[in-house]
Amino acid sequence: MGGAIKVQDYSNVTVKDCNFTQNEAAQGGAIGVHGEWNAKATVIVDNCNFTENQASVYGGAIAAANNDGCYAGLTVKDSTF
């Protein structure tokens, strides 16, 4: 999960003014966000560009996955895909 960045369990991450190009993963070609075992993981993506990222399962650019009792938060603003 997350070809360039993987955010998991109790993490709070802000990604700003970045370019993500030609990243690959099964889930979330560029960024993967995943909460596990009642652990919250959140990401804010601000003013980023996503170009030619791909995923073999889901989330070509970004994937935010929730499991039972888990939370993955994602906010995207002023970004291009």
Summary of the structure (lengths in Angstrom):
residues: 81
radius of gyration: 11.7
end to end distance: 18.6
largest distance: 32.9
contacts: 262
relative contact order: 0.31
helix: 0%
strand: 58%
